[in-house]
């Protein structure tokens, strides 16, 4: 996981995203299903080449589960608002996510 150096040092963080055990992702999805909550996801192909190797594992688990999903953009300026949304949608559907799993707060 890409964490700024000063935070990594202060909190003594010494792990990578790909080192997170799958059971943590399964348990998170289980809680989301139990409490009828959605998980926010975002994706960029660049992440797998750099700091977030292993993110595809998390996405596969999310698709396997029954929790609701919504897209995030993590935009820090209006120009970046939808930058990664197309990649997020592509990876989720490629892994088998059904459209009815996408959470739409307007319909709630």
JOQUIJO-V184512 format. One record per pair of residues at least 24 apart in sequence whose C-alpha atoms are under 10 Angstrom apart, sorted by sequence separation. I is the first residue (numbers start at 1). J is the second residue. D is the distance in Angstrom with one decimal. If there is no record, write none. Layout:
# JOQUIJO-V184512
<<I:J:D> <I:J:D>>
This chain:
# JOQUIJO-V184512
<<38:66:9.9> <39:67:7.3> <40:68:8.9> <41:69:7.0> <42:70:8.7> <43:71:9.0> <69:97:9.2> <38:67:6.2> <39:68:6.3> <40:69:6.0> <41:70:6.3> <42:71:5.9> <43:72:8.8> <59:88:9.7> <63:92:7.1> <18:48:9.9> <36:66:9.8> <37:67:7.1> <38:68:4.4> <39:69:5.0> <40:70:4.9> <41:71:5.2> <42:72:5.3> <43:73:8.6> <62:92:8.9> <63:93:8.9> <69:99:9.6> <36:67:7.4> <37:68:6.6> <38:69:5.0> <39:70:6.2> <40:71:5.6> <41:72:5.7> <42:73:6.3> <60:91:9.4> <64:95:9.0> <66:97:9.7> <69:100:9.5> <70:101:8.5> <71:102:8.2> <25:57:9.0> <26:58:8.7> <29:61:8.0> <30:62:9.8> <33:65:8.2> <34:66:9.8> <35:67:9.5> <36:68:7.7> <37:69:8.6> <38:70:6.5> <39:71:8.4> <40:72:5.8> <41:73:8.5> <42:74:7.9> <59:91:8.1> <60:92:8.2> <63:95:6.8> <64:96:8.4> <65:97:9.6> <68:100:8.6> <69:101:6.1> <70:102:5.6> <71:103:8.7> <18:51:9.2> <25:58:6.4> <28:61:9.9> <29:62:6.6> <32:65:9.6> <33:66:6.4> <34:67:8.6> <38:71:9.9> <39:72:9.5> <40:73:9.4> <41:74:9.8> <59:92:7.0> <62:95:9.7> <63:96:6.6> <64:97:8.1> <68:101:5.0> <69:102:4.9> <70:103:5.3> <71:104:9.9> <17:51:7.6> <18:52:7.1> <19:53:9.3> <20:54:8.7> <24:58:9.5> <25:59:9.2> <28:62:9.2> <29:63:9.7> <32:66:8.7> <33:67:4.8> <60:94:9.9> <61:95:9.7> <63:97:5.3> <67:101:7.2> <68:102:5.8> <69:103:5.5> <70:104:7.4> <16:51:7.7> <17:52:5.7> <18:53:5.6> <19:54:8.0> <20:55:10.0> <22:57:7.7> <25:60:9.9> <26:61:6.5> <29:64:9.4> <30:65:7.5> <32:67:5.8> <33:68:7.5> <56:91:8.4> <60:95:6.4> <62:97:8.6> <63:98:8.4> <66:101:7.6> <67:102:9.2> <68:103:5.6> <69:104:9.0> <70:105:9.3> <16:52:7.6> <17:53:6.5> <18:54:4.3> <21:57:10.0> <22:58:7.4> <25:61:6.8> <26:62:7.8> <29:65:6.4> <30:66:8.2> <31:67:8.7> <32:68:7.8> <56:92:9.5> <59:95:7.8> <60:96:8.6> <67:103:9.3> <68:104:9.3> <16:53:8.1> <17:54:6.2> <18:55:7.1> <20:57:10.0> <21:58:9.8> <25:62:7.7> <28:65:10.0> <29:66:7.6> <30:67:7.6> <32:69:9.8> <60:97:9.1> <16:54:8.9> <17:55:7.2> <18:56:9.4> <20:58:9.4> <23:61:9.5> <26:64:9.2> <29:67:6.0> <59:97:9.6> <63:101:9.0> <18:57:8.2> <22:61:8.0> <26:65:7.7> <28:67:9.5> <29:68:9.0> <44:83:9.0> <45:84:9.1> <56:95:9.1> <18:58:9.2> <25:65:9.9> <43:83:9.9> <44:84:5.9> <17:58:9.6> <43:84:6.2> <44:85:8.6> <42:84:6.8> <43:85:7.5> <44:86:9.0> <45:87:7.3> <42:85:6.9> <43:86:8.8> <44:87:5.9> <45:88:9.1> <41:85:9.4> <42:86:9.5> <43:87:6.0> <44:88:7.0> <2:47:9.5> <42:87:8.0> <43:88:4.7> <1:47:9.6> <42:88:5.3> <43:89:8.5> <45:91:9.2> <41:88:7.3> <42:89:8.6> <43:90:9.3> <44:91:9.2> <2:50:8.6> <3:51:9.0> <41:89:9.5> <43:91:7.8> <1:50:9.3> <2:51:5.3> <42:91:9.7> <43:92:9.3> <1:51:5.5> <2:52:7.2> <42:92:9.7> <1:52:5.5> <41:92:9.4> <1:53:8.3> <1:54:9.7> <1:55:9.6> <38:101:9.1> <39:102:9.7> <40:103:9.5> <38:102:8.5> <39:103:8.9> <38:103:6.6> <37:103:9.0> <38:104:9.7>>
